[in-house]
Amino acid sequence: MSLPVMGVVFRPQSPPEALREIVTAVDESGAAELWLWEDCFLEGGISTAAAALAWSDRVTVGIGLLPVPLRNPALAAMELATLERIAPGRLVAGLGHGVLDWMGKVGARAESPLTLLREYTTAVRALLAGETVDVEGRYVKLDGVALDWPPQTAPELVLGATRPKTLRLAGELADGVLLTGEEDLDGLRAARAIVDEGRAASGREGRARVITYAEVDPTGTDLRGTLLSRAEELAAAGADAVAFHGTAASPDPRPFLDALA
């Protein structure tokens, strides 16, 4: 069994000013991906991604996730297109419903989060592809909108999902799915199957990428063995990529980089 693509997560429990040192460490390591975690009301995904891409030379930066109720889809497409043009091929953009209670706190909670995510993802994909978009949806309304600076190639776009309908939507519309890592191995296998069903039903070619977060206590013994064993288990259950992160009490990802060196 080959290992999945492996990366680490910069948890937002670490202050923003700690990001540059982490980015440098990841860029100099063998880790393939650095994932940034936007949670209300901690750190912004676009701003941290812009900094990480500017401070790094090779690592892929993933944003997981941008809550779609917080940003107009045209603005999101503008931001993602800019990042992709600045650092071609090094951005993975994640979209999600957002935590509903948090969306309610800022007056942005949608009555049908799945409808919003479908309309939003469809619009953002079209804008990033350089299309002129006219849509009069339940939530997304765009009148002849096109990006003046679309990227040459659209960045990888993934959806955050836990439930079957959203997992299927990720397979249908996105390039992949980002899982929270709270699923057990059977849950991961089931998620993989649903995402694949969505892709097959859409008629789109290729296989959707399944990325999962994986929390590991970095203070445990034999950290390297733990990470490799966990990666093998997750790959066998259907994960294409794993992003390891520490606990809320120990969020620094550098021990993982040292263990995997």
N, C-alpha and C positions, 0 to 999 in steps of 0.2 A: 504494500500500500504506500503510494507516494504521499508526502506531506502536503498539506494545503499551503497556500500563500499565507505567510505569517506577518503580523504587524502588532502594533501596540496602540493603546488609547491614552490620550491626554485627558484625564478626567477633570471636569470643571471645579472639583473641590480644591484643585491647585490654583493659585492666583495667576492672573494673566501674565504678570511679569516673569513668571517661571517658565513660560512657553519657549522662549528663545533657546535656553540651555537644553531643553528637552529636544527641540527640533534638531539642534546641532548633533546631539548624541544619537538620535535616530538616523540622521543622514549619514553619519560616520559608521553606523552599525550595518549588520546584514539584514535588518528588518525591511520588508518591502513596502509597508504601508503605515502611516500615522493617521489615526482617526481622532477627530475632534468632536466634542460632545456638547451640543447646545441644549441647555436646560434653562427654563425660566427659574430664577431670574439671575443667572450666573454669568455665562460668557457667550458672546455672539459667534455664530458659526462662520459667517462671511468674513468678519474682521480677523478672526484667528486663522482662518484658512489663507487669507491674503498674506498675513505675516509669515505663516509657516512656509508657504510656497516661495516667498521672497528670501527667506533665510536658509532654504535648502537647495541642493543642486540635483538630487536624483529621486528622493523618496516621493511616493504617491501620497497625496493628502486626501482623506475622506472626511466629508461633513456628515455627521450623523446625530441628529437629523435637523433639517429646517422645518419647523411647524408651519404648514401651509396657511393656516388662518392669519398668521402674523404679517405676511408679505403679499402684495399684489403680484400675480404671476409674471407680469411684464417686468417688474423690478427684479424679481428673482432671476429671470432669464438674463437681464442685463448684467447683473452681478456675476452669474456663473459664466456667461460668455466672456466677460472681462478677465476673470481668473484663468479660464482655459486658454485665452490668447496670450496671457502673460507667461503661463507655464504649460505649454501644450502637452497633453497626454499624462498629466500628473494629478488630475482632479477626479474625485468620485463625489458626486453630489447626491445627498440623501434627502428625501422628502418624507414627511409623515403627518399624521393627523394632528399631532400635538397632544399633550396630556389635557384631557377635556376640562378638568377642574381649573388648570392654569389658563386655558383659553377663555374660560368663563370669567376669570379675574380681570382680564384685559378687554372684556366685551367682544370677544372674537369667536365665541363658541358657535359652531355650525349645528343646525338641526340634523343634518345628514352628513357626517364627516366623510363617509365613503363617496358620496356624490361629489363633494368638494374635492377630494383627493383625485378622483377620476378626471374631473374637468380641468383641474390645475395641472396635473401631470401631462395630460394631452396637450394643453396649451404651451407649457414650458418646452416640451419636446419639439413641438412645431416651430416655436420661436428660435430655439437653438439650432434647428435644421435650416434656418434662413428663410422660413416661410412667412408670408403675410397672413395674419390670423384674424378672422372674423368669427366671433362666437357670441352667442346670446344664451348662456347657460343659466342654471339656477343660481350659481354663485360667481362664475367667471364670465365677465362681459368685456370683450375686446373688439374694437372697431377699426379694422384695417391697420393693425399693429405689426410692425416688423422691426427687427434689430438692424441698426446701421452697421454694427460691428459684430456680426455673428462669427462664431469660431469656425475655423476650417473644418474641424471635426468636432462634433458635439462631445462633451464629457460624458463619462459613464454616469447613468442616472439610476439610482436604486430607491426603493421604497422601504420604509420601516414598517414591519407588519408582525402581528402575532395571531390574528384570527383568520379563519379560512377565507372569508370574502376579500380581505385585504391582501392576503398571500396570493390568491388567484389573480387579483388586480396587478400585483407586482410582476407576475409571470406574463400577463397579457400586455402591459403597457411599458414596463421599465426594463432596464438591462439586468436587474437582479433585485435581491431583497437583503435587507439588513435585519438580523434577528437580535433580540436582546441578550440571548444566552441563558435565559431563565428556563428554556425548554430542556427536558431530559433528552436522551438520545432517541427514544421513540418519538418524542415530539418533534425533534429535528428531522427525522425520517419522514414524518407525516407532512411537515412544512415543505420539504423538498418535493414531495410528490404533488402537493397542491400547486406549488409554483410551476412545476413542469406541466401540469394540466392546463394552467392558464396560458402558458407559452404555446402549447400545442393547439389550444382552441383559437388562439389569435391568428394562427397561420404564419407567424413570424419565424424566421430561420434562427438557428443557433440555440444554445442552452443558456438559460438565465443563470447568473452567478449568485450563489448563496453565501453570504458573509455572516458570520456570527461573532458577537462579542463573547468573551469568556473571562469571568472573574476568577482570579487566582490570588491567594494570599502570598505576597512576595517574601514574607518572613518565614515560610515553611522550609523544611529540609529538602535537599535534592531538588531544587527549583528547576534545573534543566530537565531532569527526568520527568518531573510533573508536567512541564510544558509540552515536551515531545509526546508523552503518553496521551495527554489530553488532545493534542492536535491530531494524532492518529485516530483516536476515537471519533472525533468530530468529522474528520474526512471520511471515515468509513460510513458515517450516518448521513453523508450528503453535503457537507460543507466544502466549499471551494476555497474559502479564506477564513482565517481566524484572527481576531484582534484581541490580544490579551490586555486586561486591565487589572489594577490592584483594587483593594477594598477602599471604601470611603475614608477609613482611618489611615490607609497606606496607599495613596494614589500614585506615587512616583513610579513611572514605568521603567526607569533605568535598570532596576534589578533584572527585569526580563531581558533587556538588551545584553547585559553581561552574561546571563545564563545561556543565551542562544548564540553567543559569539563563537 
